Amino acid sequence: MQANGSKAVVIGAGIAGMATAIRLAVAGWEVEVFERNNYPGGKLSWFSQDGFSFDAGPSLFTQPQHLEELFALSGEPIQPYFKYHRAAESCRYFFHNGKRVTAWADLERFAIELQDQLGENPESLHRYLSRSQKVYQKIGTLFLQQSLHRPGSFRFKPVREALAHTAPGLLFQSLHQHNASAFKTREAAQIFDRYATYNGSNPYAAPAMLSLIPHLEMNEGTFYPEGGMISITKALHALASRLGVQFHFATPVQRIVAHEGRVKGVVVNHENISADAVVSNCDVYFTYLRLLKDEARAARVLKHERSSSALIFYWGIGRSFEQLGLHNILFTENYQAEFNHLFRKRSMYSDPTVYINITSKMEAGHAPQGMENWFVMVNAPANNGQPWQDWIPTIRAQVLEKISHLLGEPIEPFILTEATLDPTTIESRTTSYMGSLYGTSSNSKWAAFLRHPNFSSTFKGLYFVGGSVHPGGGIPLCLRSAAIAASLMEQDKKTYLHK
């Protein structure tokens, strides 16, 4: 790409950082990425152990168009870098009373499944997803595709249309209230309450506006990336490198240099690296506290409730279980009690909801023949000094008991290898403050507006991307944050560079 004389430093090689680097390189910027780990991807990483391969972090892939857009902008065909296909089912649900539901990608089939297994009217699903689609198209896209913090980002007509479609219930009802009124069974409402966890929130407190999330998974579809989720990281890193982006791994940034209200670069290995702009893909709290030495601004970030974290067990299982698919949810009997523990008591519930992801269902090479690689996750509170090492054995036993009960056979004898990730190690590996997976929670009707913007109002030339800032966490939103920040940088280039 032809250089435009502008240089940017990106701090962090998570997917948002790499996507930003790609967009800037396409626009002609010289880009260097500094990453404290010795690998790219941040949370979207991978490891192997005793013949089993595990995606270490995010496991759900939706909206592949955001990746396709990056390759289209770069003039590169995506197929040599990345392949994926739509999954036939989005998830298998297991309930405490023995009922089971498969969420088929074919919505007619899914509606019949809800009718056969739960007694739900098929029209309830179609009505819900039609409304979810409308909320996303009329409201969600407006707020997810641009900055909320610069008045010039909005045009009057789209805002007016969005407000016209914002029914009061979307803001003033909780997601659970919305779902309980849409379905007659507790189980169906629980399936749709779960979508609050997609940004680490509480469905009994988060607004019904989050009902737009099921549209992304059920109307647009869930997908499986060949090679597992790590293939997303590999594709972005390869594309960025091809565009001339320079990566420096195992090279943490020590400080962001700013003078007279303008960013000048960064300090790496005690040397100044000059730049016209700096993009932080670190948690915004640590950006202020460690890189800008600004304790006051860091403290302001803490005024907003943190999202939930996770406790993950990676188990190599010595046999296959036909009852399970790629994505599986084993629900608690009392969902509200679980979220009360997570957000009010900041503790673990004794009957946690369990998520199991098994990529060997899609690619046999991820586990030895006849065996499976289980990614087993339970929601956890953000780390606040809880005694995790004392808790983990108890939680492990509860999880094993739950899985064994709902599958009707013991699990522990088949665990051949094991690894664990808890909120403290999530924080240390990914610089996610308190181990929060999504920065701040959405347990407020104003949460979208309270997220930190993608730019600094104090220092010209400083920008933020990733799950701790607008528009939020999860792969699609992190990629949108990159698009928003890169667009702002191109706009600002005319006013602050070379002056």
C-alpha positions, -999 to +999 in steps of 0.1 A: +000+000+000+012+035-008+024+054+024+006+086+033+034+098+056+015+089+087+027+064+113+005+045+139+015+023+168-010-003+178-006-016+214-019-052+215-023-078+188-058-089+197-082-092+169-093-056+172-057-044+172-049-065+141-081-054+123-072-018+130-037-023+117-051-038+085-075-009+079-048+016+085-023-002+063-049-002+035-053+036+040-015+040+036-004+043+072+029+028+084+019+005+112+038-012+140+021-035+165+036-042+199+023-072+218+034-083+253+027-120+246+048-141+222+017-148+201-011-128+184-048-130+191-052-120+227-081-141+241-085-157+207-056-182+213-050-219+211-029-247+228-024-284+225-019-309+253-014-347+252-028-350+217-058-327+222-061-292+207-081-265+224-093-230+214-085-212+246-110-183+244-140-173+223-158-203+207-187-188+188-183-174+153-211-152+138-212-124+112-183-136+090-190-105+068-168-085+091-138-106+083-147-107+046-148-069+046-112-067+057-100-089+029-122-071+004-107-038+015-072-052+011-079-066-023-071-101-011-092-132-017-102-146+017-102-183+007-064-188+008-064-174+043-097-185+059-125-209+052-158-214+071-192-229+067-226-225+083-234-249+111-266-270+109-274-262+146-265-233+168-267-250+202-281-280+221-299-271+254-303-293+284-326-285+313-327-296+349-360-314+344-346-336+316-360-317+287-337-311+257-339-287+228-317-284+197-316-250+181-316-259+145-303-234+119-335-241+099-359-219+118-390-239+108-373-270+122-363-251+153-399-238+158-412-274+156-386-285+180-398-259+206-433-271+200-425-308+203-401-305+233-416-276+252-451-271+239-443-236+225-464-222+197-442-221+166-454-186+159-438-174+191-403-180+178-410-165+144-425-134+160-396-130+184-369-133+157-388-110+134-388-084+161-352-091+169-342-085+133-361-052+132-345-040+164-311-048+150-316-033+116-334-001+128-315+006+160-286-018+165-267-010+133-269+028+140-252+024+173-228-004+165-213+011+133-202+045+145-190+065+174-217+075+200-195+102+214-191+126+185-222+145+175-210+148+140-211+110+136-249+111+135-273+122+108-307+134+119-328+111+098-313+078+108-314+088+145-350+099+142-359+066+125-341+046+152-358+065+180-392+058+163-385+021+166-373+022+201-403+011+221-401+020+258-401-016+267-367-021+250-351+003+275-373+000+306-380-037+306-353-062+315-343-088+289-359-115+311-392-096+313-392-092+275-386-129+270-410-141+297-438-122+279-428-136+245-428-173+254-451-193+276-426-217+290-398-210+314-374-231+293-379-211+262-374-178+281-342-192+296-328-199+261-332-163+251-322-149+285-288-165+279-280-139+253-272-114+280-241-135+288-228-127+253-216-094+267-212-105+303-244-092+316-274-101+338-307-108+319-327-098+350-310-063+349-299-057+313-324-039+290-346-057+265-326-040+238-303-070+240-331-090+223-314-079+191-285-104+198-305-136+189-310-122+154-272-125+148-271-161+158-305-175+147-315-154+117-280-148+103-266-181+115-236-195+134-206-206+115-176-229+120-141-217+109-121-245+095-092-252+119-111-238+148-114-202+161-076-198+161-079-197+123-094-162+127-063-150+145-040-167+119-059-151+090-058-116+104-021-119+113-012-132+079-032-105+061-017-077+082+018-090+076+012-092+039+001-055+040+034-045+055+023-042+092+053-049+115+047-071+145+068-071+177+060-100+200+071-104+236+076-066+234+054-048+259+048-011+256+060+006+288+043+040+284+024+062+260+042+095+254+019+126+253+029+162+254+007+194+253-025+174+247-011+153+218+003+118+216+039+116+204+045+079+205+054+051+229+082+039+251+094+003+243+125-013+259+132+022+274+134+037+239+110+063+224+091+051+193+076+082+175+042+080+160+015+103+148-012+082+164-014+054+190-042+028+192-046+009+224-061-026+222-055-031+259-082-028+285-089+009+288-084+008+326-049-005+322-042+019+294-048+048+317-033+033+348-001+018+334+006+034+301-006+070+308+001+069+346-033+086+350-049+072+381-078+097+381-090+086+347-084+050+355-106+054+386-134+068+365-135+037+344-142+017+376-174+036+383-191+013+358-200-022+367-176-048+353-189-076+331-187-112+343-157-134+339-153-172+334-139-203+348-129-227+321-118-264+322-101-279+292-107-316+293-094-343+269-122-369+270-113-405+263-145-413+244-172-396+224-207-385+236-233-385+209-257-365+231-235-334+226-228-312+196-204-284+188-222-259+212-240-272+243-257-254+273-266-273+305-289-249+324-292-243+361-326-247+376-326-212+391-311-188+366-319-157+386-301-170+417-271-177+396-269-141+383-276-128+418-245-147+430-224-134+400-233-097+402-245-091+438-226-116+459-196-118+436-195-155+441-201-188+423-235-204+424-237-240+436-257-251+405-239-232+377-250-232+340-224-251+320-213-244+285-194-271+265-177-265+232-163-295+213-146-287+181-136-323+175-173-327+165-164-307+134-128-317+129-116-351+141-080-340+141-086-319+173-086-351+194-073-386+192-096-410+173-128-418+192-121-390+217-132-354+222-118-320+233-141-304+258-140-266+265-161-264+296-170-230+309-191-216+337-199-179+342-179-163+371-178-130+388-151-105+379-121-110+401-123-091+433-098-111+453-120-142+457-102-174+468-102-190+433-077-217+441-099-228+470-131-226+450-119-244+418-120-280+432-156-275+445-168-259+413-151-287+393-170-313+413-203-294+408-198-292+371-189-329+368-220-338+388-242-317+366-229-330+333-230-366+345-266-362+357-279-346+325-261-370+302-270-400+323-234-413+327-202-405+346-177-381+331-147-379+354-133-414+346-129-403+309-108-371+316-073-380+303-058-345+304-068-312+320-060-275+321-078-246+339-083-209+333-098-186+360-104-149+362-070-142+376-052-159+348-075-143+323-064-109+336-027-118+336-027-132+301-050-107+284-048-075+305-085-077+310-090-058+343-105-081+370-107-108+343-138-092+329-144-107+295-163-077+281-150-047+300-182-032+315-215-049+318-247-039+300-268-040+332-282-005+326-304+010+299-276+036+294-248+011+292-242+016+255-236+053+260-214+048+291-189+026+274-156+044+268-154+060+233-129+049+206-109+081+210-094+102+237-110+136+245-077+146+263-050+136+239-052+141+202-040+110+183-050+085+210-076+058+201-091+027+217-103-006+203-114-039+217-140-053+241-135-027+269-147+002+247-175+010+223-194-009+209-185-038+232-170-073+236-173-104+213-156-109+180-181-090+158-181-059+180-144-059+184-140-059+147-166-030+145-145-011+171-116-013+147-136+000+118-149+029+140-114+039+153-098+036+118-125+059+104-120+084+131-083+084+125-087+091+088-110+120+097-087+134+123-056+130+101-065+162+083-066+182+115-039+170+139-011+154+118+020+173+106+011+204+125 
